[in-house]
Amino acid sequence: MTSSEENIPNYLIPAILSTICCCLPFGVVAIIFAAQVNSKLAAGDRDGALDASNKAKLFTWIAFGLGFLGSAIYIIITVLAIMAEQSGM
């Protein structure tokens, strides 16, 4: 393995965490791209590995963002429901 191959991260751990904790559909896509990085490097396809790495990173961040957004909306709705219940509405 050359030093140029070592510079391409596969983002597998963040992809798995985003799948479990945040947004399942985008997390699964991130895992698929993350799993392709090492196999493309082994086949000598550095450009393909770099593309898969960038896509894994993108979909991981999308999954984290959507998970955070969904959690924030859930918390806001819960707080508003509690406030409405306490005010007698």
Backbone as CSV, one residue per row, in Angstrom:
resi,resn,N_x,N_y,N_z,CA_x,CA_y,CA_z,C_x,C_y,C_z
1,MET,0.860,-1.182,0.000,0.000,0.000,0.000,0.895,1.230,0.000
2,THR,0.698,2.105,-0.954,1.518,3.306,-1.040,0.936,4.405,-0.177
3,SER,1.725,5.461,-0.017,1.250,6.558,0.830,0.065,7.273,0.207
4,SER,-0.049,7.270,-1.132,-1.186,7.928,-1.769,-2.485,7.170,-1.496
5,GLU,-2.394,5.836,-1.359,-3.588,5.052,-1.052,-4.026,5.260,0.385
6,GLU,-3.092,5.524,1.268,-3.431,5.704,2.675,-4.154,7.015,2.930
7,ASN,-4.086,7.952,1.994,-4.701,9.255,2.193,-6.187,9.278,1.852
8,ILE,-6.722,8.186,1.397,-8.146,8.143,1.046,-8.905,7.448,2.169
9,PRO,-9.642,8.216,2.974,-10.412,7.591,4.063,-11.669,6.921,3.519
10,ASN,-12.117,5.883,4.200,-13.321,5.207,3.719,-14.592,5.640,4.453
11,TYR,-14.486,6.319,5.575,-15.636,6.843,6.332,-16.623,5.753,6.745
12,LEU,-16.149,4.540,6.949,-17.053,3.446,7.285,-17.651,3.606,8.683
13,ILE,-16.831,3.950,9.664,-17.346,4.115,11.037,-18.380,5.240,11.122
14,PRO,-18.096,6.450,10.588,-19.143,7.486,10.624,-20.404,7.084,9.851
15,ALA,-20.232,6.342,8.763,-21.398,5.906,7.985,-22.265,4.950,8.797
16,ILE,-21.622,4.042,9.515,-22.374,3.099,10.353,-23.076,3.845,11.483
17,LEU,-22.378,4.779,12.119,-22.990,5.545,13.210,-24.163,6.390,12.715
18,SER,-24.024,6.986,11.544,-25.126,7.790,11.016,-26.321,6.923,10.655
19,THR,-26.065,5.689,10.248,-27.162,4.767,9.938,-27.907,4.378,11.204
20,ILE,-27.161,4.059,12.248,-27.775,3.604,13.491,-28.474,4.745,14.225
21,CYS,-27.841,5.906,14.283,-28.321,6.987,15.142,-29.154,8.049,14.434
22,CYS,-29.032,8.174,13.143,-29.621,9.354,12.515,-30.663,9.044,11.460
23,CYS,-30.215,8.719,10.278,-31.134,8.580,9.151,-30.792,7.315,8.380
24,LEU,-31.614,6.313,8.510,-31.338,4.995,7.937,-31.124,5.006,6.421
25,PRO,-31.993,5.608,5.607,-31.799,5.511,4.158,-30.470,6.106,3.670
26,PHE,-30.138,7.304,4.105,-28.893,7.934,3.665,-27.680,7.264,4.306
27,GLY,-27.847,6.735,5.499,-26.758,6.018,6.146,-26.398,4.744,5.414
28,VAL,-27.391,4.045,4.910,-27.127,2.815,4.149,-26.369,3.144,2.867
29,VAL,-26.763,4.214,2.194,-26.050,4.635,0.982,-24.605,4.982,1.322
30,ALA,-24.395,5.663,2.452,-23.041,6.008,2.883,-22.211,4.751,3.149
31,ILE,-22.816,3.745,3.749,-22.106,2.487,4.019,-21.711,1.812,2.708
32,ILE,-22.599,1.829,1.734,-22.299,1.200,0.440,-21.091,1.872,-0.212
33,PHE,-21.078,3.210,-0.236,-19.939,3.908,-0.830,-18.670,3.713,0.002
34,ALA,-18.805,3.697,1.320,-17.630,3.499,2.178,-17.017,2.126,1.963
35,ALA,-17.857,1.134,1.735,-17.353,-0.224,1.515,-16.648,-0.361,0.167
36,GLN,-16.943,0.497,-0.771,-16.330,0.430,-2.090,-14.912,0.990,-2.115
37,VAL,-14.563,1.841,-1.162,-13.276,2.538,-1.202,-12.109,1.561,-1.196
38,ASN,-12.055,0.665,-0.226,-10.914,-0.243,-0.113,-10.825,-1.216,-1.285
39,SER,-11.969,-1.691,-1.768,-11.924,-2.623,-2.894,-11.454,-1.927,-4.171
40,LYS,-11.841,-0.676,-4.347,-11.372,0.055,-5.534,-9.883,0.370,-5.430
41,LEU,-9.417,0.661,-4.233,-7.982,0.866,-4.046,-7.201,-0.412,-4.340
42,ALA,-7.722,-1.531,-3.884,-7.050,-2.818,-4.111,-7.003,-3.157,-5.604
43,ALA,-8.010,-2.700,-6.346,-8.053,-2.954,-7.783,-7.233,-1.935,-8.568
44,GLY,-6.688,-0.940,-7.879,-5.868,0.072,-8.540,-6.645,1.248,-9.080
45,ASP,-7.917,1.350,-8.746,-8.771,2.445,-9.220,-8.765,3.572,-8.186
46,ARG,-7.702,4.375,-8.201,-7.562,5.462,-7.225,-8.652,6.522,-7.409
47,ASP,-8.966,6.883,-8.652,-10.000,7.892,-8.903,-11.372,7.402,-8.441
48,GLY,-11.675,6.136,-8.699,-12.940,5.566,-8.243,-13.018,5.509,-6.729
49,ALA,-11.891,5.189,-6.090,-11.851,5.144,-4.629,-12.051,6.534,-4.048
50,LEU,-11.427,7.537,-4.668,-11.596,8.914,-4.191,-13.037,9.377,-4.357
51,ASP,-13.663,9.019,-5.477,-15.062,9.371,-5.712,-15.973,8.687,-4.692
52,ALA,-15.744,7.403,-4.447,-16.552,6.676,-3.458,-16.353,7.254,-2.064
53,SER,-15.126,7.648,-1.739,-14.850,8.251,-0.433,-15.600,9.574,-0.266
54,ASN,-15.559,10.408,-1.312,-16.269,11.692,-1.249,-17.776,11.496,-1.129
55,LYS,-18.317,10.512,-1.835,-19.755,10.240,-1.745,-20.123,9.670,-0.377
56,ALA,-19.268,8.831,0.181,-19.527,8.296,1.522,-19.559,9.431,2.538
57,LYS,-18.622,10.356,2.408,-18.580,11.509,3.314,-19.837,12.365,3.153
58,LEU,-20.235,12.632,1.904,-21.415,13.445,1.635,-22.673,12.831,2.236
59,PHE,-22.892,11.543,1.968,-24.105,10.905,2.470,-24.085,10.725,3.983
60,THR,-22.895,10.587,4.568,-22.793,10.538,6.029,-23.237,11.867,6.628
61,TRP,-22.759,12.973,6.054,-23.158,14.291,6.565,-24.641,14.565,6.331
62,ILE,-25.174,14.124,5.210,-26.612,14.290,4.968,-27.409,13.519,6.016
63,ALA,-26.987,12.293,6.313,-27.689,11.485,7.315,-27.615,12.138,8.690
64,PHE,-26.422,12.631,9.070,-26.294,13.326,10.355,-27.179,14.570,10.394
65,GLY,-27.173,15.337,9.306,-27.978,16.566,9.258,-29.466,16.291,9.361
66,LEU,-29.937,15.306,8.613,-31.360,14.968,8.673,-31.748,14.384,10.027
67,GLY,-30.846,13.609,10.617,-31.110,13.087,11.958,-31.205,14.200,12.980
68,PHE,-30.296,15.163,12.887,-30.326,16.305,13.804,-31.588,17.141,13.589
69,LEU,-31.925,17.394,12.334,-33.119,18.174,12.022,-34.383,17.479,12.532
70,GLY,-34.476,16.178,12.322,-35.633,15.427,12.806,-35.740,15.454,14.323
71,SER,-34.619,15.329,15.004,-34.618,15.388,16.465,-35.026,16.768,16.960
72,ALA,-34.532,17.810,16.302,-34.884,19.179,16.703,-36.375,19.433,16.521
73,ILE,-36.928,18.986,15.402,-38.365,19.162,15.167,-39.175,18.398,16.203
74,TYR,-38.751,17.185,16.528,-39.446,16.383,17.534,-39.433,17.096,18.892
75,ILE,-38.292,17.637,19.280,-38.184,18.330,20.566,-39.062,19.574,20.575
76,ILE,-39.072,20.342,19.499,-39.898,21.550,19.427,-41.377,21.198,19.527
77,ILE,-41.796,20.178,18.804,-43.211,19.777,18.859,-43.577,19.288,20.260
78,THR,-42.691,18.543,20.898,-42.950,18.052,22.250,-43.067,19.207,23.241
79,VAL,-42.171,20.159,23.158,-42.205,21.322,24.053,-43.478,22.118,23.815
80,LEU,-43.859,22.320,22.569,-45.088,23.055,22.283,-46.317,22.300,22.795
81,ALA,-46.322,21.007,22.703,-47.456,20.215,23.200,-47.539,20.309,24.718
82,ILE,-46.410,20.263,25.398,-46.404,20.388,26.854,-46.874,21.766,27.274
83,MET,-46.401,22.788,26.565,-46.835,24.156,26.887,-48.338,24.344,26.658
84,ALA,-48.870,23.755,25.576,-50.292,23.867,25.300,-51.119,23.134,26.333
85,GLU,-50.629,21.999,26.802,-51.342,21.232,27.825,-51.354,21.981,29.147
86,GLN,-50.270,22.617,29.507,-50.185,23.333,30.779,-51.016,24.606,30.757
87,SER,-51.194,25.197,29.582,-51.986,26.439,29.515,-53.471,26.152,29.401
88,GLY,-53.853,24.885,29.325,-55.261,24.519,29.320,-55.916,24.558,27.960
89,MET,-55.160,24.496,26.916,-55.737,24.523,25.568,-56.308,23.201,25.196
